[in-house]
Amino acid sequence: SNSTFFLFYQHDSDVYILTKVSDILHSIFSSYKANVLPWFEQLLPQIVNLICPHRPWPDRQWGLCIFDDVIEHCSPSSFKYAEYFLRPMLQSVCDNSPEVRQAAAYGIGVMAQFGGDNYRPFCTEALPLLVQVIQSAEAKTKENVNATENCISAVGKIMKFKPDCINVEEVLPHWLSWLPLHEDKEEAVHTFNYLCDLIESNNPIVLGPNNTNLPKIFGIIADGEISEAIKKGDPCTKRLANVVRQVQTSGGLWTECISQLNAEQKAAIQELLNSP
């Protein structure tokens, strides 16, 4: 309605209002999907204005979050607005503000997952930017960790949903070394589900020659359980428990995997096995 539009215009530097507008748009997009785009077009000039480089970071963060929703809920139609948000989104992956980086990285992830073929070249282009953030010296500090984890998750989503855009075999060993995610529980589930896909399909890079990589995978699963990134009763948890149970039936390999875990990790694996 015009009243929202008016609010937007009056206070477009007011972070509280921006948060609310972003929340409302999120609800509208997740309910009505692409049907809402003709209405959204009236707001487009304001939202494009929010993501200009000279704007303060909260404006850019919320502007990107709105475009994230457009990609996630209105694809493939979302691509007709790509000229407005793609460049700023790619440039924002390496922004100085962790909040902006997080919104941009999340956008790349949904682009890979929901975006359709038009977005393929941009997933390719985003990969080195995401890796740059993940490998930066400060990546794991408290203020940066959420943005970094969204970057790791986005790399996983590109491999899972747009594997022909990148060299998966080259990226996969790096991606495994960045796991598990501890802070962003929602993105952690995405990464564990993809890890399960890879293990269940006997991916040679993940398992290693003669399953030599499995102890490392057990460590990732155990650490995920410890940081509560793995939720009880989640379908993903069942998949992980099945992976562990399968190894349990193969004597020597099981001993090998368990012997490389510390006491806390062993307890976590046991807890996973006891889960219904």
N, C-alpha and C positions, 0 to 999 in steps of 0.2 A: 504494500500500500504506500501511498505518498507520504504518510506520516513517518514511516521508517526512513524513507528517502530523505525527508526533511531533517530528521534527527541526525542522520549520517552527515548531512551537509553542514549543520550548525556546529557540531562538536567533533569534527573528524579527527581531532588530535586527542580527544578524551579517551584514554585507554579503557576505562570502565565501559563506556558506551560501545567502543569497538569490540570488546569481549562479548558483550551482550548481542550485538548485531551478528557477530561471527557465530555465536551459539544458535541464534534464531535461524540463520541461513543454513547452518548444519542440519537442524531438524527438518527444514523445508526440503533441502536437497535429498536427505536420506529417505524422506517419505514420498516425494513427488518426482524425484529423478529428473530426466531431461524435459518433462512436461513444463517445468518451471523456468526453463531457459528464456523464453520470450520476455517474461517478467524480469528476470535477472538482468537482461540486456539494458534495462533502464538504469540499473545501478552500476553497470560496467565502468563508465568513466570515473566514478568515485573510487572504485576498487583498484582500478589500474593506477590511479593517482597514489594510492596508499603504498604501492610497491616500487615507487620511484626511488632511486639510490639516495637522494638527498633527504628522504623522510626519516624521522626517528625510528629506532628499531621496533618499538611495539607496533607502529603502523605497518611496517613491512612484514613483521611476524603474522599479524592478523590478516593482512591482505593475502599473504601466501596461503594461510590456513583456508581462506575462502576458496582460493583456486584449487587447493588440494581436494576440497569437497566436490568442486565442479568436475575434476578429473575422476575422482573415485565413484561418483554417483551418476554422472551424465555422459560417460563415454559410450560409444565413440564420438558422439556429437561435440564433446568438449573441445575437440581439436580445432573447431572453427574459431575458438578464442585463443588458440596457441600463440598467435602473433603478439598478443598482449602480455602473456605471462611466461612463455618459455625461456626467453633470454634472461629476464630477471631471476627466474627460479634457478637456472643453471649457475648464474653468477652468485646467487645467494648461498650455494652449497659451501662455499669457502668464506662466508661473511665473517666479520669480526664478532658479531653477536651470536652466542650459542643458540639463543631462541630462534633467530632467523635461520641459522644453519639447520636446526631441527625441523622447522616447517618446510624448508626446501628439500631436505633429504627424504622426509615423509612423502612429499610430492613426487619425487623420483620413484619411490617404491610403489605408489599407487599407479603411477604412469606405466610402470612395468607390468603390474598386476591387472589393471583394468583398462589401460589406455588404448589398446588396439594397435594395429600395424603402423599407423602414421607416426607413432611415437618412437619407433624402433631406433632411428638414427640418434635420437636424443638420449636414449638409454646408453648407447655406445659412448656418446660424448660425456655423459655424466660419470661413467665409471672411474676414470682417473681422478676426477675431482673428489669423489667420495673416498677413494683410497688415500688421497692426500690428507684429508681430514683425519681419517682413522689412524694413519701412521704418524701424525704430527706429535711432537714431544709432549704437548699438554693434553692430549686426547682424553686421558682417563681422569683428569682432575674433576672435583665435585661439580664445578659449574659447567664443564664440557661433556661429562659422560653421557647425558641423555641425547645430545646432538650426535655424538660419536656412535652410540648404539643404533640410532635411527639410520645412520650411514651404513653400518654393518648389515642391518636388516634390509636396507634398500639394495645392497649388493646381492644379498641372498635372493631377493625377489626378482632381480634382473636375471640371475642364473636360472631360477625356477620357471619364470613366465616368458622370458625373452632370451632363451639360451643361444639362439643363433645370432644375437647381437654382439656377443663377446666370446672370448676364448675361455670357456668354463674350466677346462682342464688346467689352465694356467692360474686362474683366479681361485679355484677351490681350495688348494692347500693354504693359501693366505687366509681365506675366509674362516677355515677351520681353526686357525691359530688365534683368531679374534674372539672365538666363542668361549664360554657362554655369555649371554647378556644378563646383567644383574639388576639393572635399575628399571628399564622399561619393560614391564611384564607383558604387555600386549605384543610388542615386537618380539620378545623372547619366544612366545608361542609360535610365531611365524618361522623363526629360525629353527626351532626344534622340530616343527612339522617338516620343514625342508630336509633337515638332517635325517629324519625318519625315512623320507622318500629315498634319500641317497643310500641309506643302510639297507632298506628293504629291497632296493634294486641291485644290491651287491656292487655298488659303485667302487671300482678298483682303487681310486684315489683316496676315498674315505676309509676303506678297509685296510689298504696297504697290501703289499705282497705277503701272501700267507697270513692275512689278517693281523699283521704286525702293528697296525695303527689302532686296533681296537682298544688297547689299554688307554690310549689318549682319549678316545671317544667316551669310554667309561668315565674318565676324569671330568669331561665336559658335562655329561649327564649328571654325575654326582654333584658337581658344583652348581648346576642349575637347580637341583633339588634343595641344596643347602641354602641358596639365596631365595628360595621360594618362587623362582621363575617358573617352576613346574607346579601346576595347581592340581590338588586332589580332584579326581573325578573328571578331569578334562580329557577329551578323546586323545589328545596328544600324549598325556601321561600314560594312558593305556598302551599306546604304540611304543613308547619308550620302555615301559615295563616288559612288553613282549620281546623287544630287542634284547633286553638283559636276560630274560628267561631262556631265549634261544641259545645264547652263549653258555648259560648255566648247564645246558644238556651236553655241552661238548668239553667235558673234563679238563684237559690240559690248558686249553685256551682260557677257560674260566679262572683257573688258578693264576695264570699269567696276568690276566686283567686285574684281578682283585689284589694281587701282591704289590701292584704299583700304586695302590691308593693309600692315603693316610687314614687314620681311624675315623675321622669325621666323614670322609668320603665313603668308606666302607659301610658305615651306619646308614648313610643316605641311600646307597644302593639297596641295602636290606629293606629299608622303609619303602622304597619303590616296589620291591618284590612283594611286600606284604599288602600293597594297595589293591583294592578289590578289582 
